[in-house]
Amino acid sequence: MKRQPRTPEVERAITALFRASALLDPIRLTLWDRENLTVTQLRLLGHLAEQEGLSNAELAERLYVTRPSVSALLERLERGGFIRREVAPNDRRSICIWLEPRGRAVVESLREELREYAAGLMEHMSPAELNDFARSVERFVESGSLRRKRDLQVEDPDI
């Protein structure tokens, strides 16, 4: 694949994104060690905490991964007692995923810890800077979501 030329602004934004992402590594590693869960597994549990009964396809879309990747994640989480899979009541061919008490407890205990850590990273930013940051990140997520959805459609035309 041929690399597209990038503007200095894009290069600066990429560098800033990677540096910002690295700021989260200490908390990621702490949580990974303590719960023996990857960041993606934790994100999956978080999506289920927001809305239980999601399907593999819905989780794949929310996590920006393929369905086979979600299946592998679910297998590990089910073996660990974090989730359970049930046949969907309206479609016997579909599976719905639910949090088990262990999964719910992990999400509840980690959610506030993550938010507190992130708040500490932002403590020297003004309200105006925080608003600009939030607006920029929201726009980045929107742009990235559109790109990832397009990429997933190429990988799996059934999405």
C-alpha positions as CSV (number, residue, x, y, z in Angstrom):
1,M,0.0,0.0,0.0
2,K,1.4,3.3,-1.1
3,R,1.8,5.9,1.7
4,Q,-0.3,9.1,1.1
5,P,1.6,12.4,1.7
6,R,0.7,14.0,5.0
7,T,0.6,17.7,5.8
8,P,2.7,19.1,8.7
9,E,-0.6,19.6,10.6
10,V,-1.5,15.9,10.2
11,E,2.0,14.9,11.4
12,R,1.7,17.2,14.4
13,A,-1.7,15.7,15.3
14,I,-0.4,12.1,14.9
15,T,2.5,12.9,17.3
16,A,0.2,14.5,19.8
17,L,-2.2,11.5,19.7
18,F,0.6,9.0,20.3
19,R,2.0,11.1,23.2
20,A,-1.4,11.4,24.7
21,S,-2.1,7.7,24.4
22,A,1.2,6.9,26.1
23,L,0.0,9.0,29.1
24,L,-2.6,6.3,29.7
25,D,-0.1,3.4,29.8
26,P,0.5,3.4,33.5
27,I,-3.2,2.9,34.4
28,R,-3.7,0.4,31.6
29,L,-0.8,-1.7,32.9
30,T,-2.1,-1.5,36.5
31,L,-5.6,-2.6,35.5
32,W,-4.2,-5.3,33.2
33,D,-2.1,-6.7,36.0
34,R,-4.7,-6.5,38.6
35,E,-7.6,-7.9,36.6
36,N,-5.7,-10.0,34.1
37,L,-7.8,-8.3,31.3
38,T,-6.7,-6.5,28.2
39,V,-7.8,-3.0,27.4
40,T,-10.1,-4.3,24.7
41,Q,-11.6,-6.9,27.1
42,L,-12.3,-4.0,29.5
43,R,-13.8,-1.9,26.8
44,L,-16.1,-4.8,25.8
45,L,-17.2,-5.2,29.4
46,G,-17.8,-1.4,29.6
47,H,-20.1,-1.6,26.5
48,L,-22.1,-4.4,28.1
49,A,-22.4,-2.4,31.3
50,E,-24.0,0.4,29.2
51,Q,-26.3,-2.0,27.3
52,E,-26.5,-5.7,28.0
53,G,-27.8,-8.2,25.6
54,L,-25.7,-7.0,22.6
55,S,-24.9,-9.3,19.8
56,N,-21.4,-10.2,18.5
57,A,-22.0,-7.9,15.5
58,E,-23.0,-5.0,17.7
59,L,-20.0,-5.4,19.9
60,A,-17.7,-5.7,16.9
61,E,-19.1,-2.4,15.6
62,R,-18.7,-0.6,19.0
63,L,-15.1,-2.0,19.5
64,Y,-14.1,-1.3,15.9
65,V,-13.0,-4.9,15.4
66,T,-14.1,-7.8,13.3
67,R,-16.7,-10.4,14.4
68,P,-14.1,-13.2,14.7
69,S,-12.0,-10.9,17.0
70,V,-15.1,-10.4,19.2
71,S,-15.7,-14.1,19.3
72,A,-12.2,-14.7,20.6
73,L,-12.6,-12.0,23.3
74,L,-16.0,-13.4,24.3
75,E,-14.6,-16.9,24.7
76,R,-11.9,-15.7,27.1
77,L,-14.3,-13.6,29.1
78,E,-16.8,-16.4,29.3
79,R,-14.2,-18.8,30.6
80,G,-13.2,-16.2,33.2
81,G,-16.8,-15.9,34.4
82,F,-17.2,-12.3,33.3
83,I,-20.0,-12.8,30.8
84,R,-22.5,-15.3,29.6
85,R,-23.9,-15.9,26.1
86,E,-27.6,-16.8,25.6
87,V,-29.6,-17.6,22.5
88,A,-31.6,-14.5,21.5
89,P,-35.3,-14.8,22.4
90,N,-36.4,-13.4,19.0
91,D,-33.9,-15.1,16.8
92,R,-32.6,-18.6,17.7
93,R,-29.6,-18.1,15.4
94,S,-28.4,-15.1,17.2
95,I,-26.6,-14.8,20.5
96,C,-26.9,-12.1,23.2
97,I,-24.2,-11.3,25.6
98,W,-24.8,-10.5,29.3
99,L,-22.6,-9.5,32.2
100,E,-22.1,-11.9,35.0
101,P,-21.7,-10.5,38.6
102,R,-17.9,-10.8,38.3
103,G,-17.9,-8.7,35.0
104,R,-20.2,-6.1,36.5
105,A,-18.1,-5.8,39.6
106,V,-14.9,-5.2,37.5
107,V,-16.6,-2.5,35.4
108,E,-18.0,-0.7,38.4
109,S,-14.7,-0.8,40.3
110,L,-12.6,0.3,37.4
111,R,-14.8,3.0,35.8
112,E,-14.3,5.6,38.5
113,E,-10.6,4.7,38.9
114,L,-10.1,5.4,35.2
115,R,-12.0,8.6,35.3
116,E,-10.1,9.8,38.3
117,Y,-6.8,9.1,36.6
118,A,-7.8,10.9,33.4
119,A,-9.0,13.9,35.5
120,G,-5.6,14.1,37.1
121,L,-4.0,14.3,33.6
122,M,-6.2,17.3,32.9
123,E,-5.8,19.2,36.1
124,H,-3.7,22.0,34.6
125,M,-6.0,22.7,31.7
126,S,-8.4,25.7,31.8
127,P,-12.1,25.2,31.2
128,A,-11.7,26.7,27.7
129,E,-8.8,24.3,26.9
130,L,-10.9,21.4,28.2
131,N,-13.8,22.4,26.0
132,D,-11.5,22.7,22.9
133,F,-9.9,19.3,23.8
134,A,-13.3,17.6,24.1
135,R,-14.6,19.1,20.9
136,S,-11.5,18.0,19.0
137,V,-11.5,14.5,20.4
138,E,-15.2,14.1,19.7
139,R,-14.6,15.2,16.1
140,F,-11.6,12.7,15.9
141,V,-13.8,9.9,17.2
142,E,-16.5,10.8,14.7
143,S,-14.0,10.8,11.8
144,G,-12.3,7.6,13.0
145,S,-15.7,5.9,13.4
146,L,-16.7,6.7,9.8
147,R,-13.3,5.4,8.6
148,R,-13.4,2.2,10.7
149,K,-17.0,1.5,9.6
150,R,-15.9,1.8,6.0
151,D,-12.9,-0.4,6.6
152,L,-15.0,-3.1,8.3
153,Q,-17.4,-3.1,5.4
154,V,-14.5,-3.9,3.1
155,E,-13.4,-6.7,5.5
156,D,-16.9,-8.1,6.1
157,P,-19.5,-7.1,3.6
158,D,-22.3,-8.5,5.9
159,I,-21.8,-5.6,8.4
